[in-house]
C-alpha cells in the first residue's frame, strides 16, 4: 500500500487573509519577529496499490480535479509505503 502525503499551498502571488490574521495574532502574543504566515492544506490518502506510477497518476488527477484550485494554488506530494 502507498500513502500519498499531499501539500496544497496558495501561490506566492495570492493574498492569504487567514495567514495575515494569524501573523497579527502572533504579533499580539509577543512574537514580533514573525514576518509572514501562510496557511496551507495537508491531506493524506492511502491507496491499496503498490504501483507508484499508477498511484502518481491518480494523485495528480485527484489534486487537479478536486484538492487544488489551479488558478490560486500549487501542490506537491510524496509517497510513503504503508505496511
C-alpha positions, 0 to 999 in steps of 0.5 A: 500500500502507498500513502500519498502525503499531499501539500496544497499551498496558495501561490506566492502571488495570492493574498492569504487573509487567514495567514495575515490574521494569524501573523497579527495574532502572533504579533499580539502574543509577543512574537514580533519577529514573525514576518509572514504566515501562510496557511496551507492544506495537508491531506493524506490518502492511502491507496491499496496499490503498490504501483507508484506510477499508477498511484502518481497518476491518480494523485495528480488527477485527484489534486487537479480535479478536486484538492487544488484550485489551479488558478490560486494554488500549487501542490506537491506530494510524496509517497510513503509505503504503508505496511 
